Amino acid sequence: MPRFHSRPVLAGLLLAALLVGCGQKGPLYLPKSQSPSSSSEQPPTAKP
């Protein structure tokens, strides 16, 4: 009966994990938008 060797499986998983991370570059968060916001402008208030 053939024995199961875990070393090739672990090596394959390690290689796959390294290859998955190869293309991940840049910040890991979304940068804040640089669009000019009108913070001094207030929304119109409702009149009773």
MARSEMAR-281270 format. One record per residue (C-alpha): x, y, z; residue number from 1. Coordinates in steps of 0.2 Angstrom, whole numbers, plus 5000, padded with zeros to 4 digits. Last residue first. Layout:
REM MARSEMAR-281270
<numar px="X" py="Y" pz="Z" seq="NUM"/>
...
REM end
This chain:
REM MARSEMAR-281270
<numar px="4789" py="5381" pz="5045" seq="48"/>
<numar px="4805" py="5384" pz="5035" seq="47"/>
<numar px="4816" py="5369" pz="5030" seq="46"/>
<numar px="4834" py="5373" pz="5031" seq="45"/>
<numar px="4845" py="5373" pz="5015" seq="44"/>
<numar px="4861" py="5362" pz="5016" seq="43"/>
<numar px="4876" py="5371" pz="5022" seq="42"/>
<numar px="4891" py="5376" pz="5011" seq="41"/>
<numar px="4907" py="5378" pz="5020" seq="40"/>
<numar px="4912" py="5360" pz="5018" seq="39"/>
<numar px="4911" py="5362" pz="4999" seq="38"/>
<numar px="4921" py="5347" pz="4994" seq="37"/>
<numar px="4934" py="5348" pz="4981" seq="36"/>
<numar px="4938" py="5330" pz="4974" seq="35"/>
<numar px="4953" py="5322" pz="4981" seq="34"/>
<numar px="4944" py="5306" pz="4986" seq="33"/>
<numar px="4952" py="5297" pz="5001" seq="32"/>
<numar px="4963" py="5283" pz="4996" seq="31"/>
<numar px="4955" py="5265" pz="4997" seq="30"/>
<numar px="4966" py="5254" pz="5008" seq="29"/>
<numar px="4979" py="5241" pz="5006" seq="28"/>
<numar px="4990" py="5253" pz="4997" seq="27"/>
<numar px="5000" py="5247" pz="4981" seq="26"/>
<numar px="5005" py="5230" pz="4975" seq="25"/>
<numar px="4997" py="5213" pz="4976" seq="24"/>
<numar px="5003" py="5204" pz="4960" seq="23"/>
<numar px="5015" py="5192" pz="4969" seq="22"/>
<numar px="5004" py="5187" pz="4984" seq="21"/>
<numar px="4995" py="5173" pz="4975" seq="20"/>
<numar px="5012" py="5166" pz="4969" seq="19"/>
<numar px="5018" py="5164" pz="4987" seq="18"/>
<numar px="5003" py="5155" pz="4993" seq="17"/>
<numar px="5003" py="5143" pz="4978" seq="16"/>
<numar px="5022" py="5139" pz="4982" seq="15"/>
<numar px="5018" py="5136" pz="5000" seq="14"/>
<numar px="5003" py="5125" pz="4996" seq="13"/>
<numar px="5014" py="5115" pz="4983" seq="12"/>
<numar px="5027" py="5113" pz="4996" seq="11"/>
<numar px="5015" py="5107" pz="5009" seq="10"/>
<numar px="5008" py="5094" pz="4997" seq="9"/>
<numar px="5025" py="5088" pz="4992" seq="8"/>
<numar px="5030" py="5086" pz="5010" seq="7"/>
<numar px="5014" py="5077" pz="5015" seq="6"/>
<numar px="5019" py="5060" pz="5008" seq="5"/>
<numar px="5005" py="5047" pz="5008" seq="4"/>
<numar px="5011" py="5029" pz="5009" seq="3"/>
<numar px="5008" py="5017" pz="4995" seq="2"/>
<numar px="5000" py="5000" pz="5000" seq="1"/>
REM end
